[in-house]
Amino acid sequence: MIPDILPGNDHFDPDKLAALRARLQAFVDSGELAGIVTLTSHRGEIVQAEAIGWRDIETHSPMRHDALFRIASMTKPITSVAALMLLEEGKIALDDPIERWVPELADRRVLRTADGPLDDTVPAERPITIEDLLTHRSGIAYAFFSEGPLQAAYERALGDPALNSMTAEAWLKALGSLPLAYQPGTRFHYGHSSDLLGFLIGRVEGKSFRDVLLERIIGPLGMTDTDFWVPPDKRERIASLYAYDDRAGQLAKVDWHKFDAPPSYTPGGGGLISTAADYHCFVRMLLQDGEFGGTLFLRPETVKLMRTNRLTSDQRTIPFAGMPLWRTNGFGLGVSLAEDGADNPYACGAPGSMTWPGIFGTWWQADPVNDLAMIYLIQHQVPVSAGLGATVATGRGAAGRRALPIFQHGIYGSLKANC
């Protein structure tokens, strides 16, 4: 549950914080979003929490603070922390070839051109490493970020990135049948690297990736509503997923499969379902240099390593999802790092702020300079492609995504100077 908001916080303008709700409510009233949950803490104290609009429009179920959201790629930072825990224990190293644990990915072939024929390949110049997976420089992508024949090959072989009936072993075998789009280590190419990393973590630990997360991160952090499935007794709390229907001129519900038991395929790249309060525990742990509730998850020096940009100058010139993201952000070990908050759709905090969003509009940020944690959750589907950034910025039916910067700037606009 959301802790009580502490009254009389001297670091925020209460009138500006109060005005933020009405500005977000406008997106629900106009039919652009179904509902929104936000949560903000400063120095560990909750200063703002809102549940706005509808959890489900058709049943007129109000949004609630403990609503369950598919957080999609917000799973990736949790997977990255699990990997860094193993790194601290000496079980893996950043330069370890992944084929040590995943022989299905040994002896890679690489497309001569990323959009070329699947049989026009050259040998990989070196193996994929753990660091390549953490930084999305493995040469492995998603289908929707791929070009040419590789896109369809991904779809046929791997299926849905998050909701999938394959076993981990079958999925890894299928991935191993596909060529890489780029040579390992050469460029940021967003995709299944975190899924692969999660299954590798499971093999290192000798158990399922889900069990590793539950035992080492989710359970100790007290994230009692976070998992790869939703038990029947919690399903009334699910925030329904919506997309804009052009023909109807309004939001339409997007149904998704609810597993009746924990699935075998539990991807480290996008499978978790969570709440604002649960994810807040994870964000606070990062802000507290790896410690939360008396438990040390990562050493401070490891968190610092996580927050250090790994992309080269040349790699930062390559657009991400059609946007010049790396002009204002770096990328560390599993998280994006704000360097300039001006006109930055993925981060708005002080330099060094950590974030990575989810495809359904979920977002979080950990700002260590201001000791500020921010959570923003919606369930809003937009078309996914290599030009996703332009779609979100200007595409028809994506106007609801413009509520995020209002939340971001509303929080920072309420924060008093020198706090």
Residue pairs with C-beta under 8 A, 6 or more apart in sequence:
1 65
1 66
1 277
2 39
2 46
2 49
2 65
2 66
2 276
2 277
3 46
3 277
4 46
5 46
5 47
5 48
5 49
6 45
6 46
6 47
9 42
9 45
9 47
10 416
11 42
11 43
11 47
11 415
11 416
11 419
12 42
12 47
12 48
12 414
12 415
12 416
12 419
13 414
13 416
16 410
16 413
16 414
17 47
17 48
17 410
17 411
17 414
19 410
20 48
20 50
20 406
20 407
20 410
20 411
20 414
21 50
21 52
23 406
23 410
24 36
24 38
24 50
24 52
24 403
24 406
24 407
25 52
25 53
27 33
27 36
27 399
27 400
27 402
27 403
28 34
28 35
28 36
28 52
28 53
28 54
31 250
31 251
32 244
32 251
32 399
32 400
32 403
33 53
33 242
33 251
33 378
33 380
33 400
33 403
34 53
34 54
34 55
34 56
34 57
34 63
34 239
34 240
34 242
34 251
34 378
34 379
34 380
35 51
35 52
35 53
35 54
35 55
35 63
35 67
35 239
35 378
35 379
36 50
36 51
36 52
36 53
36 63
36 376
36 377
36 378
36 403
36 407
37 50
37 51
37 52
37 63
37 65
37 67
37 69
37 239
37 275
37 276
37 375
37 376
37 377
37 378
38 48
38 49
38 50
38 52
38 276
38 374
38 375
38 376
38 377
38 407
39 46
39 48
39 49
39 65
39 276
39 277
39 280
39 373
39 374
39 375
40 46
40 47
40 48
40 49
40 372
40 373
40 374
40 375
40 411
41 47
41 280
41 284
41 372
41 373
42 370
42 371
42 372
42 373
42 415
42 419
43 371
44 284
44 288
44 371
48 411
48 414
49 65
49 276
51 62
51 63
51 64
51 65
51 67
52 63
53 62
53 63
54 60
54 61
54 62
54 63
55 61
55 62
55 63
55 64
55 67
55 237
55 238
55 239
55 240
56 239
56 240
56 253
57 240
57 242
57 251
57 253
58 240
58 253
61 236
63 239
64 237
65 275
65 276
65 277
66 225
66 237
66 275
66 276
66 277
67 237
67 238
67 239
67 275
67 377
68 225
68 230
68 234
68 237
68 238
68 239
68 273
68 274
68 275
69 239
69 273
69 274
69 275
69 360
69 362
69 377
69 378
69 379
70 162
70 241
70 256
70 272
70 273
70 358
70 360
70 362
70 379
71 272
71 273
71 274
71 279
71 358
71 360
71 362
71 377
72 162
72 270
72 358
72 359
72 360
72 362
73 194
73 269
73 270
73 356
73 357
73 358
73 359
74 272
74 274
74 279
74 356
74 357
74 358
74 362
74 363
74 364
75 194
75 267
75 268
75 269
75 270
75 271
75 272
75 358
76 194
76 268
76 269
76 270
76 334
76 356
77 282
77 286
77 334
77 335
77 354
77 356
78 213
78 217
78 218
78 268
78 272
78 282
79 194
79 197
79 198
79 201
79 213
79 268
79 269
79 334
80 134
80 194
80 197
80 306
80 333
80 334
80 335
81 217
81 282
81 286
81 297
81 298
81 306
81 334
82 198
82 201
82 212
82 213
82 216
82 217
82 268
83 92
83 130
83 133
83 134
83 197
83 201
83 333
83 334
84 298
84 302
84 305
84 306
84 333
84 334
85 216
85 217
85 297
85 298
86 92
86 201
86 204
86 205
87 93
87 94
87 130
87 302
88 298
88 299
88 302
91 204
92 130
92 204
93 130
94 129
94 130
94 131
94 134
95 129
95 130
95 131
96 129
96 130
97 127
97 128
97 129
98 105
98 127
98 128
98 129
98 130
98 132
98 133
98 196
98 200
99 105
99 106
99 107
99 127
99 128
101 200
101 203
101 204
102 172
102 176
102 196
102 199
102 200
102 203
104 172
104 173
104 175
104 176
105 128
105 172
105 175
105 176
105 196
106 127
107 123
107 124
108 123
108 124
108 127
108 128
108 139
108 179
108 180
108 184
109 121
109 122
109 123
109 124
109 179
109 180
110 121
110 122
110 123
110 124
110 125
110 139
110 179
110 180
110 181
110 182
110 183
111 118
111 120
111 121
111 150
111 179
111 180
111 181
111 182
112 120
112 121
112 122
113 120
114 146
114 147
114 148
114 150
114 181
114 182
115 147
115 148
115 149
115 150
116 148
116 149
117 148
117 149
118 149
118 150
118 153
118 178
118 179
121 179
124 139
124 180
124 183
124 184
125 183
125 184
126 183
126 184
126 185
127 184
128 138
128 139
128 140
128 184
129 184
129 185
130 197
130 200
131 137
131 310
131 333
132 138
132 139
132 184
132 185
132 193
133 193
133 194
133 196
133 197
133 200
134 193
134 197
134 310
134 333
134 334
135 188
135 310
135 311
135 331
135 332
135 333
135 334
136 188
136 189
136 190
136 191
136 193
136 194
136 331
137 184
137 185
137 186
137 187
137 188
137 189
137 193
137 315
138 180
138 184
138 189
138 193
138 196
139 180
139 181
139 182
139 183
139 184
139 186
139 189
140 175
140 180
140 181
140 189
140 191
140 192
140 193
140 196
141 150
141 154
141 181
141 189
141 190
141 191
141 192
142 154
142 161
142 190
142 191
142 192
143 151
143 152
143 154
143 155
143 158
143 161
144 151
144 384
144 385
144 386
144 388
145 189
145 190
145 191
145 321
145 385
145 386
146 154
146 181
146 191
147 181
147 386
150 178
150 179
150 181
153 178
154 178
157 174
157 175
157 177
157 178
158 164
158 166
158 171
158 174
158 175
158 192
159 165
159 166
161 192
161 195
161 267
161 269
161 270
162 267
162 269
162 270
162 271
163 256
163 257
163 271
164 171
164 263
164 265
164 267
165 263
165 264
165 265
166 174
166 264
166 265
167 264
167 265
168 199
168 202
168 208
168 209
168 264
168 265
168 266
171 195
171 199
171 265
172 196
172 199
175 192
175 196
181 189
182 189
186 315
187 315
187 318
188 311
188 315
188 318
188 320
188 326
188 331
190 320
190 321
191 269
192 267
192 269
193 269
194 267
194 268
194 269
194 270
194 334
195 267
195 268
195 269
195 270
196 268
197 268
198 209
198 266
198 267
198 268
198 269
199 209
199 268
201 209
201 212
201 268
202 208
202 209
202 211
202 212
205 211
205 212
208 264
208 266
209 266
209 268
210 227
210 228
210 262
210 266
214 227
217 223
217 282
217 297
218 226
218 227
220 293
220 295
220 297
221 278
221 281
221 282
221 285
221 292
221 293
221 295
221 297
222 278
222 281
222 293
223 274
223 278
223 279
223 281
223 282
224 278
225 234
225 237
225 273
225 274
225 275
225 277
225 278
226 272
226 273
226 274
226 275
226 278
226 279
227 262
227 272
227 273
228 259
228 262
228 263
228 266
228 271
228 272
228 273
229 258
229 259
229 261
229 262
229 263
229 273
230 238
230 258
230 259
230 273
232 260
235 258
238 273
239 377
239 379
240 253
240 379
241 253
241 254
241 255
241 256
241 360
241 379
241 380
241 381
242 251
242 252
242 253
242 254
242 379
242 380
242 381
243 251
243 252
243 254
243 380
243 381
243 382
243 397
244 250
244 251
244 252
244 382
244 396
244 397
244 398
244 400
245 251
245 252
245 397
246 396
246 397
254 381
265 271
270 358
270 359
276 375
276 377
279 364
279 375
280 373
280 375
281 292
283 364
283 365
283 366
283 373
283 374
283 375
284 292
284 373
285 291
285 292
285 297
285 298
286 303
286 306
286 354
286 366
287 366
287 367
287 368
287 371
287 373
289 298
289 299
289 300
289 303
290 296
290 297
290 298
290 299
290 300
290 302
290 303
291 297
298 306
305 332
305 333
306 332
306 333
306 334
306 335
306 354
307 332
307 335
307 337
307 352
307 354
307 368
308 330
308 332
308 333
308 337
309 330
309 331
309 332
309 337
310 330
310 331
310 332
310 333
311 326
311 330
311 331
315 326
316 326
316 327
316 330
317 326
318 326
319 325
319 389
320 326
320 389
321 386
321 387
321 388
321 389
322 386
322 387
322 388
322 389
322 390
323 345
323 389
323 390
323 393
325 336
325 346
325 389
327 340
328 338
328 339
328 340
328 341
328 342
328 343
328 344
328 347
329 336
329 337
329 338
329 339
329 344
329 346
329 347
330 336
330 337
330 339
331 337
332 354
334 356
335 354
335 355
335 356
336 346
336 347
336 354
336 355
336 356
337 347
337 352
337 353
337 354
338 344
338 346
338 347
338 348
338 349
338 350
338 351
338 352
338 353
338 354
338 355
338 365
339 351
340 351
341 347
341 348
341 349
341 350
341 353
345 389
345 392
345 393
345 404
345 405
346 355
346 357
347 353
347 355
347 365
348 365
348 405
348 408
348 409
348 412
349 365
349 367
349 369
349 370
349 372
349 374
349 412
350 367
350 368
350 369
350 370
351 369
352 367
352 368
352 369
353 365
353 366
353 367
353 368
353 369
354 365
354 366
354 368
355 363
355 364
355 365
355 366
356 364
357 363
357 364
359 381
359 384
360 378
360 379
360 380
360 381
361 377
361 378
361 379
361 380
361 400
361 401
361 404
362 376
362 377
362 378
363 374
363 375
363 376
363 377
363 404
364 373
364 374
364 375
364 376
365 372
365 373
365 374
365 408
366 372
366 373
367 373
367 374
370 415
370 419
372 411
372 415
374 407
374 408
374 411
376 404
376 407
376 408
378 400
378 403
380 400
380 401
382 388
382 391
382 392
382 395
382 397
382 398
382 401
383 391
383 395
385 391
391 398
392 398
392 401
